[in-house]
Structure formats: C-alpha cells, structure tokens
Amino acid sequence: QTNVVTVNGMDIAIVSWTYDTNQPYDQEWQVNSFYSPDSAQSQVLLEDIRQARSQADAVIVCMHWGTEFTYGLNEAQTLLGPQIAQAGADVIIGNHPHTIQPAEWIETDGRKTLCLWSLGNFLSSAYQVDRADETFQDMYEVGALAAFDLVPGASGVRVENTRIIPIVNHFEGEYESFRLMKLKDYTEELAAAHSQRRFSDLFTKDWLVQQVHEVFDPSGIELELD
C-alpha cells in the first residue's frame, strides 16, 4: 500500500522498494523486492508508481539499490531509473552503496525527475570498514541530505530550489565524541582527530570536499559547501 502524506494541502506519495534483504523472508508481500531489473517484480514496482501517480500530487520513490563502495552505477540503476521516472516519479532517492553517488535530472515525456542515485550513509560509526578500499573507508563517513521544493502547477508538480547538503559523521578514539555535522562546517582539526585518520592520511577536510565536488558537480545542482 502506498504511503500518502498531506503537506501544505499537497498529497505526496512515498513508494519504497529494495533489490533484496540481508535476511530471507517467507512471503513476497512482506517486502517490496524487485530482485533484478528484468524480473517480474520490477513490473510490479513500476505499477506501484503509476498507481501512486494517480493517487497523489507528487511521488517520491525511495530505492535501496546500487553496488556498495563505488561511485559508479550498476545495471539496475541505469535500466530502472528512467523507467521509474517515466512511470511518474518526481524524485528518486537512492541508498545502499554506503557512499554518495551522482545526481542528475532524468527527462521523460517532457517531465524532469530529480534522481539522487545514492545519498550515502546518514548515520555511521565505523572506521576502517574491511569490505571497502581506502577511498570508500573514508567516504563511509560522508553522506548527503537533499533539499527541494515541490511546487504545484497547471502541468503538474515542479521540483525547484534543489540543493545537496553534504554531511560528515565525526567520532574519535573508540567511537567517542560522536557528532553529525555539515561538511561545510567541518574543520581540518576535526579531520585530524577523526578515528579514520589513524588508518588513512587521505582523510582530510580538503580531500573529502574534493570527492564531493567530483561526484556531484556534473549534476549542476547547488552544493552547500561554502
């Protein structure tokens, strides 16, 4: 069942799907899993979005997808992303890779869909993650928030005033002094004290900012870093 919330008189549908789960489950109705981009369940996913489009003024689709510890997109993302946009999504928000991934506007049938392929970790407290190489051990601590306005109009909802707000999870020693900060407010002094810095000289404020720019700048979306 689609979750529809009303905000300032606007009905907003939120649709959530995952490629799979860490633990098995008994019945398909328990979890919205699409498995692979060419599975029968992918068509159910698209029908869910079309139904949400008929029930609400705006549709936000949350996708648990992508390959861990890479800035690159996988097949499920590149194939399903445009189909999700065409089915009626106004915004696509991805997670799972444990790192940020690019953002872009997908244009279909004269509509523009904001697609945030992965916003990375929001809260994380793990240093030297053994499943990742040095770059993504460092970027495990960096995520992003997305801010945007949904503006109703005669031809449908417009997504405006979009910006990306990079964040960093800071902690020291054995997970002490934890705080969640905007990356723009982070300092080199804090980066030097971060637990991850003990294992990686790359972990500096400047390097983190550089990585964020390289991932998000091609989108043209405003970055809140200054």
LOGU-794435 format. One record per residue: x, y, z of N, C-alpha, C in turn; residue in one letter. Coordinates in steps of 0.05 Angstrom, whole numbers, plus 5000, padded with zeros to 4 digits. Layout:
REM residues N
XYZXYZXYZA;...
//
This chain:
REM residues 226
501749765000500050005000501850255000Q;501150434982502750684980502150865004T;504350975015504151165037503751445026N;501451565032500851835022500652025046V;502252235046502152435067501252705055V;499952855071499053125062500653335075T;501953505059503653725069502753975055V;501954175071501054435060498954395037N;497154205042495054155023495853994999G;498253904997499253734975499453444984M;498253264969498552974974501152874961D;502852764978505452664969505552364975I;505952204953506151914956509051834959A;509651654977512351554981512351254975I;513851174955514050894947516850794953V;517050564966519750454974520050174964S;522350124951523049854942525949794947W;526649534949529449454952530149234932T;532749214926533548994908533348724923Y;533748724949533548484965534048554994D;534048355011534548395040536848225049T;538048295072540248145083539347875093N;536947865104535847615115533447525097Q;533047265094530847165078528147225091P;526147235074523347275084521547075071Y;519247015083517546795074515746865050D;514647105050512647165030513347425016Q;512847434990513547664974512147914984E;509747884995508248125004509548255028W;511448115041512748225065514648455059Q;515848445035517948645028517548714998V;517848964991517749044963520549004951N;521048764940523648694928523448664898S;525148794884524948764854527048574844F;529048484860530948274853532948364831Y;531948414808533648494785531948664766S;533248814749531648994732529848854712P;530448604706528748454686526948254699D;526548264726524748084739521848174737S;520047984741517248054741516548254762A;517948244785517348434806518048724799Q;519848764780520449034770518049164758S;516348994744513949104733511849174754Q;511949024777510149104799511049364811V;513749404813514849654823513849884806L;513949864779513150074762510050124764L;508549914767505649944770505050084797E;506550024818506150164843506550464839D;508550544824509050824819506750954802I;505850804782503650914766501150954783R;500550764801498250784819498651024838Q;501051054848501651274866501251544851A;501951544826501651784809498651864807R;496951654806494051714804492851794830S;494251744852493051794879494152054891Q;496252164881497552384895498452604875A;499052834887500053064871503053024864D;504552904881507452864877508152584886A;510252474874511152194880514152194885V;514852104909517652064916518251764918I;520251674903520851384903523551344917V;523551174938525951114953526950834945C;529350824934530450574923532950484938M;532850244948535150114961536449944939H;538550054927539749934903542650024901W;543949934880546750014874548749814886G;551249854877553549694886555049834908T;555549694929556949814952559749914944E;560550144956563250244955564150304926F;562550444912563350534885561650784878T;562850964863561451194853559851124828Y;560450894816559150824791556450694795G;554750714774552050604776552050314765L;550250154776550049884765547749854746N;547349614736545349564715542449634725E;541849554749539149604760538649904760A;540550064768540150354769539850464741Q;541650404723541550524696539050444680T;538150194685535850104670533150184683L;533050164710530550224723530150524728L;532250674731531950964737530151104717G;530751094690529051224671526151114671P;525850854676523150734676521550834700Q;522950864723521650974747520751264742I;522451414729521851694722519451704704A;519451534683517251534664514651444677Q;514751264696512351164709511051384726A;512451594733511151814747512551924771G;515051834776516551944799517352234794A;517052394814518052674814520952684825D;521452514845524052504857524752204863V;527152134857528251864863530551904883I;530351764906532351784926533451504932I;536051474926537351214929539151194954G;539350944963541350884984542250594980N;544150504996545250234998548250234993H;549450384974552250364968554150444991P;553250575012554950665034556850885025H;556151015003557651244994555751414976T;556451664973554951824954555451734926I;553451774909553651724881552451964866Q;552951994840552052234825549052284828P;548352534821545552614819545152714790A;542652714781542052814755539052864752E;538353004731535553044723535052854700W;533052684703532252494682529752614668I;530052654642527852774626526352564611E;523752544616521952354602519352484596T;518452464571515752564563515352854572D;517453024570517153304576517253364606G;517753154623517953184652520853154660R;521553284682524153254694523953134722K;525352914726525452774751528152814764T;528152904789530652924804531452644814L;533852554806534752294814537352324830C;537252234854539552234872540351934875L;542251844859542751554857543451434884W;545051574900545551484928546451724944S;545151754968545951974986547951875007L;548851625005550851525023549751485051G;551651455070550751405098549851665111N;547651645125546751875141548051855169F;547651645183549051595209550751345205L;553351375212555151145210557351185231S;558150975244560250995263561950745261S;563550735239565350505235567850615220A;570050555232572550625218573850375207Y;575450425186576950205173575049975166Q;572950035151571049825143572449625125V;572549375133574249185120573249105092D;570849165086569749085059570449295038R;571549525046572049735027575049805025A;575749925002578550014999578850285014D;581250405013581750635029579850875023E;579350914997577651134989574851105002T;573750875000570950845010570850775040F;573050705052573150705081572850995091Q;574251185077574051465084571251575078D;570251515054567651625046565351495060M;565851275074563751155091562651355111Y;564351555118563651755138562151995127E;561852005100560752235087558152155073V;556052305077553452265064552452535054G;549952545048548752795039545752805045A;544753045049541953105050541153245025L;538653205017537653344993535353525002A;535353774993533253964999532054054973A;529354064972527954154947525154234954F;523954394937521154474940519554324919D;517154234927515254124908513154334903L;513054434878511354664872509154574853V;506654594861504454514843504054714820P;503254614797502754794774500654674756G;499954814736497854724718498654464703A;501254434698502154194683503353984702S;502854014728503853824747505853954767G;506953784783508853884804511553934792V;512754154800515554214793517354184817R;519754084813521754054834523654294831V;523654474851525154714849526954754874E;528654954872530455034894531954794906N;532954634888534354394896537254454905T;538054324927540854344935541554094950R;544154034950545253804963546953894986I;546553785010547953865034549753635044I;552253635037554053425046554353425077P;554553185088554853165117557152975123I;558252995148560352815156559752715184V;560252455189560052335215562752345229N;562852495250565452535264565452375290H;567552225295567952095321570952055325F;571652025350574552005357574951755374E;577551665375578251445391576551195385G;575451075406573750845402570850935403E;570051095383567351195379566451385402Y;568151575407567651785427567152045412E;565952235426565452505415564052505389S;562052315386560652295360558952545356F;559052645331557252855323556752845293R;554452935284553752945256553853235248L;555453295228555953575220555653615190M;554953855183555053935155558053945147K;558653845123561453835115562554125113L;560854315106561854585103562854695130K;561854585153562654685179564854515191D;565654305177567754125187570454275185Y;572454195201575054325200577254115197T;579554205189581854025186582653925214E;582354085234583054005261581253765270E;578753775263576953545269577653305252L;578253345227579053125209581552985220A;583453135231585853025241585352855266A;583152925281582452775305580652545300A;579552515276577652305269578952035271H;577451835281578551565284579651455257S;578351525235579251415209581951525201Q;582751755211585251875203587651705213R;587251535233589351365243590151155221R;588251105203588750895182589051015154F;588451275151588551385124589351685125S;591651745113592452025111590752175091D;589252035075587452175056585252325070L;584552235094582252345108582852625119F;582452815101582753105107580253245098T;579853485109577553645101577653695071K;579953775061580253845033579653605015D;580653375023580253135006577253055005W;575953065028573053005029571453195011L;572053455013570753644996571253594967V;573753524960574353464932572753234922Q;572453024938570952784930567952864925Q;566853024942564053104940563753264914V;565553444908565353604884565553424859H;567353234859567653064836565152894830E;563752814852561352644848558952814840V;558553044853556053194849556253424829F;558553534824558753774807557553734779D;557853494767556753454740553753494738P;552353464761549453494761548553784758S;550253964764549554244764547754334787G;547254154806545554214829547254364849I;546154564862547554724882548554544904E;551154584912552354434934552654634957L;551754564981552054735004554754665017E;556854795008559454745018560954995027L;559855235022561155485029559655615052D;
//
